Amino acid sequence: MAFLFSYRPISENVYCSHPSSLFIPLFLLLLHLLNLTATHSALCRTSCGEISINYPFGIDEGCGSPYYRHLLVCSYSGKLELRTPSGNYPVRKISYSDSHMLLSDPLMWNCQDGDKFRPTRPFSLDTSTHLSLSPKNDYLFFNCSEEHVIIQPKPMFCEQFPDRCDSSCDSASYLCRHLPECASALNFGASCCSYYPRAIESVRLMLRHCSTYTSVYWRSIGTPSAYDQVPEYGIRVDFDIPVTTRCLQCQDTSKGGGTCGFNTQTLSFLCLCGYGNVTTYCKDHNASGHNIRIGAIAGTLSAVSVGVIGTGAGLWYLRKVRAKAPVTCGVQSNQNRLF
């Protein structure tokens, strides 16, 4: 019967080697890993698909302002989404000059739905963040119950009941009479009214008594006239840009052109440079020995820790082998072979 493995003694493979020499490539590999990790620690992606990612945002941990940490996520296919308590919403555009972003909600009513109202969800934002619903949004609610919702032409109703004006849903809204992109999408039996919620809870309460809703924002077209805005479907969310002297110095090209970021453990400011991270700016040669913090970005710290532990273990084993292992110079036997 043939054996799968045969025994053949090896007695004359002549060479001179020390087992500790096997750890030299491993040690060099770990050094390369540490160097590569330190270089990558200062890199932040500047785009997701066709959308630019600038300060105060970041899609990589430790990039941008800590106020917007974990709010934006970029998929492998290059789609940018905003995380909110009510779900993730596709980001269509970010304007840094006007400090706002435009979102879309696939569950909101659109022209293709017509009078077929689908279940939806109320949009909400985390009030602890520096994001806020723009006052340029208008919300249109469809097929609301008149028993629970005040549906009245707002100008006339506000004159008669000024103390209840903000609670009414305007049935004479311009947008209801001129739905953007599809003025005749609703049948005569469907009702529409416009209401701007003062709080997120207001949207949730309205949807208890309305079939669905949609959001329309007014987009500026830049023409110097009375009609310089056009309505479009979407949710406009405004944001603040926290400007600090340290961030401006970090971004200054004459001082190294770094990227503003933060320490993921302490949330303190860091200027991310090509060689590492500093607390001032990239060309500040007196900044505490450049204060390189490889662990400023999550993931980097763990990689470095693994590298350091692996290197330490390798050095410990190296010393142990040197002290106990004999030098197999000349003959390799089945007792001292490694494989």
C-alpha positions as CSV (number, residue, x, y, z in Angstrom):
1,M,0.0,0.0,0.0
2,A,1.5,3.3,-1.0
3,F,2.0,6.0,1.6
4,L,0.9,9.5,0.9
5,F,4.0,10.8,2.7
6,S,7.4,9.0,2.7
7,Y,10.2,9.4,5.2
8,R,13.5,10.2,3.8
9,P,16.3,11.2,6.3
10,I,18.2,14.3,5.4
11,S,21.8,14.3,6.4
12,E,23.9,16.2,4.0
13,N,22.2,19.5,3.3
14,V,25.3,21.6,4.1
15,Y,24.7,25.2,5.0
16,C,25.3,27.6,7.9
17,S,22.3,29.2,9.5
18,H,21.0,30.4,12.8
19,P,17.2,30.1,13.5
20,S,17.1,33.7,14.6
21,S,17.9,34.8,11.1
22,L,14.3,33.9,10.2
23,F,13.0,36.8,12.2
24,I,15.0,39.4,10.2
25,P,12.5,39.5,7.3
26,L,9.6,39.6,9.8
27,F,11.3,42.5,11.6
28,L,11.8,44.5,8.4
29,L,8.2,43.8,7.4
30,L,6.9,45.2,10.7
31,L,9.1,48.3,10.3
32,H,7.6,48.8,6.8
33,L,4.1,48.4,8.2
34,L,4.7,51.0,10.9
35,N,6.2,53.4,8.3
36,L,3.3,52.9,5.9
37,T,0.7,53.3,8.7
38,A,2.3,56.5,9.9
39,T,2.2,57.9,6.4
40,H,-1.4,56.9,5.9
41,S,-2.5,58.3,9.2
42,A,-2.4,61.9,7.8
43,L,-4.4,61.1,4.7
44,C,-8.1,62.1,4.4
45,R,-10.2,61.5,1.4
46,T,-11.3,64.8,-0.2
47,S,-14.2,63.4,-2.2
48,C,-16.9,60.8,-2.3
49,G,-18.1,60.2,-5.9
50,E,-18.5,63.6,-7.4
51,I,-19.1,65.4,-4.0
52,S,-16.1,67.2,-2.5
53,I,-15.4,66.5,1.2
54,N,-13.8,69.6,2.9
55,Y,-13.6,70.9,6.4
56,P,-15.6,70.7,8.6
57,F,-16.7,67.3,7.2
58,G,-14.7,64.1,7.0
59,I,-15.5,60.5,5.9
60,D,-12.4,59.1,7.5
61,E,-12.0,58.8,11.2
62,G,-10.1,61.7,12.7
63,C,-10.7,64.0,9.7
64,G,-12.6,67.3,9.8
65,S,-14.3,68.7,12.9
66,P,-15.3,66.4,15.8
67,Y,-18.7,68.1,15.7
68,Y,-19.5,66.1,12.5
69,R,-17.9,62.9,13.5
70,H,-19.6,59.7,12.1
71,L,-22.3,61.8,10.3
72,L,-21.2,61.2,6.8
73,V,-20.5,57.8,5.3
74,C,-19.2,57.0,1.8
75,S,-20.0,53.6,0.3
76,Y,-17.6,51.5,-1.8
77,S,-19.6,52.6,-4.8
78,G,-19.0,56.3,-4.1
79,K,-22.4,57.2,-2.7
80,L,-22.4,59.7,0.1
81,E,-25.1,59.5,2.9
82,L,-25.9,61.5,6.0
83,R,-26.7,59.5,9.1
84,T,-29.7,60.8,11.2
85,P,-31.9,59.3,13.9
86,S,-34.5,58.5,11.3
87,G,-32.1,56.8,8.9
88,N,-29.5,57.3,6.2
89,Y,-30.2,59.8,3.4
90,P,-28.4,60.2,0.1
91,V,-26.5,63.5,-0.1
92,R,-26.9,65.2,-3.5
93,K,-24.8,68.3,-3.0
94,I,-22.7,70.1,-0.4
95,S,-22.2,73.9,-0.7
96,Y,-19.4,75.2,1.5
97,S,-19.9,78.8,0.4
98,D,-23.5,78.8,1.5
99,S,-23.0,76.2,4.3
100,H,-25.7,73.7,3.4
101,M,-26.2,70.3,2.0
102,L,-29.1,68.8,-0.1
103,L,-30.6,65.5,0.8
104,S,-33.1,63.2,-0.9
105,D,-35.5,60.9,0.7
106,P,-36.6,58.0,-1.5
107,L,-39.6,57.4,0.7
108,M,-41.1,60.9,0.3
109,W,-43.8,61.6,-2.3
110,N,-42.6,62.4,-5.8
111,C,-44.2,63.2,-9.1
112,Q,-44.2,59.6,-10.2
113,D,-46.4,58.6,-7.3
114,G,-49.3,60.8,-8.3
115,D,-52.2,60.1,-6.0
116,K,-50.8,56.7,-5.0
117,F,-49.5,57.6,-1.5
118,R,-46.8,55.3,-0.1
119,P,-45.9,54.9,3.6
120,T,-43.1,57.2,4.6
121,R,-41.1,58.1,7.6
122,P,-40.6,61.5,9.4
123,F,-37.3,63.1,8.7
124,S,-35.3,64.1,11.8
125,L,-31.9,65.5,12.8
126,D,-29.9,64.9,15.9
127,T,-30.3,68.2,17.9
128,S,-27.0,67.7,19.6
129,T,-25.1,68.2,16.2
130,H,-24.4,71.5,14.4
131,L,-27.0,70.6,11.7
132,S,-30.4,72.3,11.4
133,L,-33.3,72.2,9.0
134,S,-33.1,75.2,6.7
135,P,-36.0,77.7,6.8
136,K,-35.9,77.5,3.0
137,N,-37.7,74.2,3.2
138,D,-41.4,73.9,2.6
139,Y,-43.3,70.7,3.5
140,L,-46.3,69.6,1.6
141,F,-48.7,67.2,3.3
142,F,-51.3,65.2,1.3
143,N,-54.7,63.8,2.2
144,C,-54.7,65.1,5.8
145,S,-57.7,64.5,8.1
146,E,-59.6,67.7,8.7
147,E,-60.7,66.5,12.0
148,H,-57.2,66.5,13.4
149,V,-55.4,69.0,11.2
150,I,-56.3,72.7,10.7
151,I,-56.4,72.9,6.9
152,Q,-57.3,76.5,5.9
153,P,-56.1,79.2,3.5
154,K,-53.4,80.7,5.7
155,P,-53.8,84.5,4.9
156,M,-57.5,84.5,5.8
157,F,-57.1,82.1,8.7
158,C,-54.2,84.1,10.2
159,E,-56.2,87.3,10.1
160,Q,-59.0,85.7,12.0
161,F,-57.0,83.6,14.4
162,P,-53.5,85.1,14.7
163,D,-52.7,83.1,17.8
164,R,-53.2,79.8,15.8
165,C,-51.6,80.9,12.6
166,D,-48.5,78.7,13.0
167,S,-50.7,75.6,13.7
168,S,-52.5,75.7,10.4
169,C,-51.7,73.9,7.2
170,D,-52.0,76.3,4.3
171,S,-54.4,74.9,1.6
172,A,-53.9,78.0,-0.5
173,S,-50.1,77.3,-0.8
174,Y,-48.5,78.3,-4.0
175,L,-46.6,75.0,-4.1
176,C,-49.8,73.0,-3.8
177,R,-51.3,74.8,-6.7
178,H,-48.0,74.6,-8.7
179,L,-46.3,71.4,-7.8
180,P,-42.7,71.5,-9.0
181,E,-42.1,69.5,-12.2
182,C,-45.7,68.1,-12.2
183,A,-48.4,70.7,-11.6
184,S,-51.2,68.2,-12.5
185,A,-49.9,65.1,-10.7
186,L,-52.7,65.1,-8.1
187,N,-56.3,64.2,-8.9
188,F,-59.1,66.5,-7.9
189,G,-59.9,64.2,-4.9
190,A,-56.5,64.5,-3.3
191,S,-55.8,67.4,-0.9
192,C,-52.6,69.2,-0.3
193,C,-51.5,71.8,2.2
194,S,-48.2,73.4,3.2
195,Y,-46.8,73.4,6.7
196,Y,-43.4,74.4,8.1
197,P,-42.7,72.4,11.3
198,R,-41.3,74.3,14.2
199,A,-39.9,71.1,15.7
200,I,-39.2,67.6,14.4
201,E,-42.0,66.2,16.5
202,S,-44.4,68.3,14.5
203,V,-43.7,66.3,11.4
204,R,-44.3,63.0,13.2
205,L,-47.6,64.3,14.5
206,M,-48.7,65.5,11.1
207,L,-48.0,62.1,9.5
208,R,-50.3,60.4,12.0
209,H,-53.2,62.2,10.3
210,C,-51.8,62.6,6.7
211,S,-51.1,60.0,4.0
212,T,-47.7,61.2,3.2
213,Y,-45.6,64.3,2.6
214,T,-42.7,65.7,0.7
215,S,-40.0,68.4,1.1
216,V,-39.4,71.3,-1.3
217,Y,-36.6,73.8,-1.0
218,W,-36.0,77.0,-2.8
219,R,-32.9,77.0,-4.8
220,S,-31.2,80.3,-5.7
221,I,-30.5,80.7,-9.4
222,G,-28.3,83.8,-9.0
223,T,-30.3,86.2,-11.1
224,P,-30.8,89.7,-9.7
225,S,-34.5,89.8,-9.8
226,A,-37.6,89.2,-7.7
227,Y,-37.8,85.6,-9.0
228,D,-34.3,84.5,-8.2
229,Q,-35.4,81.2,-6.5
230,V,-37.0,78.1,-8.0
231,P,-38.6,75.2,-6.0
232,E,-37.1,71.8,-6.2
233,Y,-37.7,68.5,-4.3
234,G,-35.3,67.7,-1.6
235,I,-34.3,68.5,2.0
236,R,-31.9,71.4,2.7
237,V,-29.9,71.0,5.8
238,D,-27.8,73.9,7.1
239,F,-24.5,73.5,9.0
240,D,-22.0,75.6,10.9
241,I,-18.3,75.8,10.0
242,P,-16.4,76.1,13.2
243,V,-13.4,78.3,12.3
244,T,-10.4,78.3,14.5
245,T,-7.0,80.0,14.2
246,R,-5.2,76.7,14.5
247,C,-7.2,75.2,11.6
248,L,-6.6,78.2,9.4
249,Q,-2.9,78.0,10.2
250,C,-2.9,74.3,9.5
251,Q,-4.6,74.8,6.1
252,D,-2.2,77.7,5.1
253,T,-0.2,76.5,2.2
254,S,2.8,78.7,3.3
255,K,2.8,76.7,6.5
256,G,2.6,73.3,5.0
257,G,-0.9,73.0,3.8
258,G,-2.1,70.4,6.2
259,T,-5.6,69.0,6.9
260,C,-7.6,69.9,9.9
261,G,-8.5,66.9,12.0
262,F,-8.7,65.7,15.6
263,N,-7.5,63.0,18.0
264,T,-10.1,60.3,18.1
265,Q,-9.5,59.7,21.8
266,T,-9.3,63.2,23.2
267,L,-11.1,65.0,20.4
268,S,-8.4,67.7,20.6
269,F,-7.2,69.5,17.4
270,L,-4.6,67.9,15.2
271,C,-3.1,69.1,11.9
272,L,-2.7,66.1,9.6
273,C,0.5,66.2,7.6
274,G,2.2,63.9,5.2
275,Y,4.7,62.6,7.7
276,G,2.4,62.5,10.7
277,N,0.2,64.7,12.9
278,V,1.1,67.8,14.9
279,T,-0.9,70.1,17.1
280,T,0.1,73.3,15.3
281,Y,1.0,73.3,11.5
282,C,3.1,71.1,9.3
283,K,6.1,73.5,9.0
284,D,6.3,74.3,12.6
285,H,9.7,72.7,13.5
286,N,9.4,73.8,17.1
287,A,6.2,72.0,17.8
288,S,7.4,69.6,20.5
289,G,9.5,67.5,18.1
290,H,6.6,67.6,15.6
291,N,4.5,65.7,18.1
292,I,3.8,62.9,15.7
293,R,0.7,61.0,16.8
294,I,0.2,57.9,14.7
295,G,-2.8,56.9,16.7
296,A,-4.8,60.0,15.9
297,I,-6.9,58.1,13.4
298,A,-8.9,55.1,14.5
299,G,-7.6,51.9,13.0
300,T,-4.1,53.4,12.8
301,L,-3.7,53.0,16.5
302,S,-4.6,49.3,16.4
303,A,-2.3,48.7,13.5
304,V,0.6,50.3,15.2
305,S,-0.2,48.5,18.5
306,V,-0.2,45.1,16.7
307,G,3.1,46.1,15.0
308,V,4.7,47.1,18.2
309,I,3.5,44.0,20.1
310,G,4.7,41.8,17.2
311,T,8.1,43.5,17.1
312,G,8.5,43.2,20.9
313,A,7.5,39.5,20.7
314,G,9.9,39.0,17.9
315,L,12.8,40.6,19.8
316,W,12.0,38.6,22.9
317,Y,12.0,35.4,21.0
318,L,15.2,36.4,19.2
319,R,17.0,36.8,22.5
320,K,15.7,33.5,23.7
321,V,16.8,31.7,20.6
322,R,20.3,33.3,20.7
323,A,20.7,32.1,24.3
324,K,19.5,28.5,23.9
325,A,19.4,27.4,20.2
326,P,22.6,25.8,18.8
327,V,23.9,26.9,15.4
328,T,23.2,24.2,12.9
329,C,26.2,24.7,10.7
330,G,26.8,21.8,8.3
331,V,24.4,19.0,8.8
332,Q,20.6,19.3,9.0
333,S,18.8,16.4,10.6
334,N,15.2,15.5,11.2
335,Q,15.6,16.7,14.7
336,N,16.7,20.3,14.0
337,R,14.9,21.0,10.7
338,L,12.1,23.5,10.7
339,F,9.9,22.1,8.0
